[in-house]
Amino acid sequence: MLVVRPILAFGRLAYHLLTTCTGGIGQPLSLLLKIEPLVTELSLYDIRGAPGVAADVSHVDTAAKVKGYTADQLDAALEGVEVVVIPAGVPRKVCFSSVFVK
């Protein structure tokens, strides 16, 4: 169950989110979360590559602050986070059909 607890910041609802970010699902999800107006802070965490993805995502011109955390910084990544998003799975390949997905 995912419980979303919004906070009031500067007179509007805001969220501080944490997501994994280096996979085929995590990178586009990080970009989508960065452009969401309700997101004020975005913490990106993964076992490798998170600071690089955070640098790329931070160039998107929105007010949300982005920071990347390495595998040994999970405690720091979770500090102050209201929502944790864990994208899991494998992106569907062109040759896949729903018959192969169970």
FITI-108494 format. One line per field, with one value per residue (C-alpha): residue in three letters; y, z, x negated. Coordinates in pm, whole numbers, always signed. Layout:
r = [ALA_...]
yy = [Y_...]
zz = [Z_...]
xx = [X_...]
This chain:
r = [MET_LEU_VAL_VAL_ARG_PRO_ILE_LEU_ALA_PHE_GLY_ARG_LEU_ALA_TYR_HIS_LEU_LEU_THR_THR_CYS_THR_GLY_GLY_ILE_GLY_GLN_PRO_LEU_SER_LEU_LEU_LEU_LYS_ILE_GLU_PRO_LEU_VAL_THR_GLU_LEU_SER_LEU_TYR_ASP_ILE_ARG_GLY_ALA_PRO_GLY_VAL_ALA_ALA_ASP_VAL_SER_HIS_VAL_ASP_THR_ALA_ALA_LYS_VAL_LYS_GLY_TYR_THR_ALA_ASP_GLN_LEU_ASP_ALA_ALA_LEU_GLU_GLY_VAL_GLU_VAL_VAL_VAL_ILE_PRO_ALA_GLY_VAL_PRO_ARG_LYS_VAL_CYS_PHE_SER_SER_VAL_PHE_VAL_LYS]
yy = [+0_+344_+624_+974_+1249_+1593_+1882_+2248_+2450_+2811_+2792_+2481_+2104_+1963_+1626_+1501_+1178_+903_+671_+434_+578_+396_+132_+150_+241_+449_+708_+817_+804_+1037_+1284_+1269_+1325_+1621_+1805_+1737_+2072_+1908_+1767_+2005_+1762_+1448_+1207_+955_+633_+323_+74_+255_+563_+768_+1084_+1089_+1052_+1321_+1555_+1492_+1532_+1848_+2030_+2020_+2373_+2326_+2435_+2081_+2013_+1687_+1490_+1152_+897_+598_+247_+316_+633_+488_+641_+987_+934_+848_+1150_+1369_+1164_+1147_+908_+621_+496_+166_+94_-279_-499_-517_-282_-467_-548_-500_-874_-936_-977_-996_-1376_-1389_-1165_-1341]
zz = [+0_-92_+143_+6_+268_+107_+285_+255_+114_-2_+4_-212_-173_-224_-211_-145_-342_-358_-657_-809_-1133_-1355_-1523_-1838_-1632_-1360_-1589_-1773_-1443_-1287_-1572_-1536_-1161_-1214_-1430_-1188_-1023_-688_-651_-466_-399_-586_-434_-682_-548_-715_-672_-941_-1157_-952_-923_-1302_-1365_-1104_-1290_-1616_-1460_-1273_-1607_-1662_-1589_-1293_-931_-792_-635_-740_-559_-646_-385_-424_-290_+51_+111_+152_+498_+366_+61_+279_+508_+488_+209_+197_-99_-209_-567_-662_-1033_-1082_-1383_-1734_-2009_-2274_-2586_-2933_-2988_-2658_-2644_-2340_-2381_-2243_-1942_-1641]
xx = [+0_-132_-36_-89_-121_-138_-307_-219_-508_-480_-101_-72_-87_-433_-606_-958_-1003_-1264_-1290_-1541_-1664_-1912_-1697_-1491_-1187_-1355_-1517_-1201_-1010_-1268_-1217_-838_-861_-1097_-841_-552_-466_-381_-733_-965_-1251_-1351_-1601_-1740_-1892_-2030_-2313_-2512_-2483_-2236_-2452_-2493_-2122_-2056_-2293_-2106_-1760_-1861_-1903_-1526_-1407_-1171_-1183_-1229_-1568_-1738_-2006_-2157_-2264_-2495_-2431_-2588_-2380_-2031_-1978_-2064_-1841_-1540_-1576_-1264_-1103_-721_-682_-906_-860_-1025_-995_-1038_-1024_-1156_-1040_-842_-1043_-899_-871_-684_-312_-88_-85_-442_-371_-219]
